[in-house]
Amino acid sequence: MLKPRDAVLSIPQIPQLTSGRSGICLDLNENTAGCSPRVLAKLRSLTTADVSLYPERATVEAVVATHLGVRPEELLLTNGVDEAILLLFSAFLGPGDEALYPVPTFPMYPICSAAAGARTVEMATDRDFRFPAAALRAAITPQTRMIAVANPNNPTGALAPRKELLAILESAPHSAVLVDEAYYEFSGETMLGELPRFPNLFVARTFSKAYGMAALRVGCLLGAAGHMDAVRRLAPPFNVNGLALACLPEALADGEFVSSCVIAVKRERARLDAAFSKYGIRTWPSHGNFVLADLGKWHAEFTAELAKEGIHVRDRGADPACAGCVRITIGTSAEMDRLYSALPGVLQRTGWHVAV
Ligand SMILES: Cc1ncc(COP(=O)(O)O)c(C=O)c1O
């Protein structure tokens, strides 16, 4: 009888989005302010040929490479960072190998590690969500072939100190080290400049977050040309769709859109911290476009009650070390105002002690 590989059956199912996702969506760390008007204008100007012909990735790859200051051979455009992770893990991990990453973190790492048949080694963080640098380094073995660090991390918003990342790169020359910079625009911290020094370093960037193009599905993976050649062999030739490719140069040309969104997110993030602390709700310092908040035993009710108000946030209470935690994406100031006006009633209904 036909049966999928055991490694695949071990992967937990991720709930699919359904049509219920309308209203104020503060649950998936998108840019709720939208995308650059230049991207929308480009989409509206597309021709029949733009839709009917297979897309050319390489020409746009050259544009993105120039923008990021790398050579085109060092960059692969992917169907979001999700695909970058899948390709990278498939290229470097196999049965008997180990993939090492701190938890809580982005769920694609365990999925892609299991898909490759590798053993996952998860390093738990403490409740401060500080990067477990020493434990990670101590867990490196000759079998380690992949170390993945989301920086800033999702769902915590924490940054791994640069010197710790450098120490890991130095300690594991036999392992790929992925620094997933999906939220780079908000943190301003990057390892990209270290690519020439470390052939084991890979950096991932996305256009789903600050650029506001999550539905177009485009991101990129950067690494040493020789290793990227291996990853490129695995990549489907038309993995990035033509609409995304047409829009990318427009998105890159509108740096002002991205920087104004980043400024707004930082302002609103500080406002959220202050608003939540008024009610005695702990939040953790975040370097992304989201904040993790501790709703204690009320996390599920809090999420459900906010949803009734048309405001969707993400219950992360089941993540390691995240008991009671809810992740809230930073929306526009109007959306955040709606959240703050719903907050007293929601907290009261969930039983949270309303302190003011
Ligand atoms: C750390 C991290 N990496 C990657 C992704 C996925 O990005 P993309 O939309 O480019 O697939 C996310 C999305 O939430 C993320 O949080």
The ligand as a Gaussian input file, in Angstrom:
#p B3LYP/6-31G(d) Opt

LIG

0 1
 C       11.063000      34.435000      10.739000
 C       10.245000      34.280000       9.501000
 N       10.817000      33.786000       8.397000
 C       10.119000      33.627000       7.266000
 C        8.786000      33.962000       7.188000
 C        8.038000      33.688000       5.910000
 O        8.199000      34.718000       5.014000
 P        7.637000      34.617000       3.541000
 O        6.311000      35.270000       3.519000
 O        8.670000      35.341000       2.739000
 O        7.549000      33.162000       3.165000
 C        8.134000      34.483000       8.303000
 C        6.709000      34.811000       8.240000
 O        6.024000      35.036000       9.187000
 C        8.882000      34.633000       9.493000
 O        8.319000      35.099000      10.605000

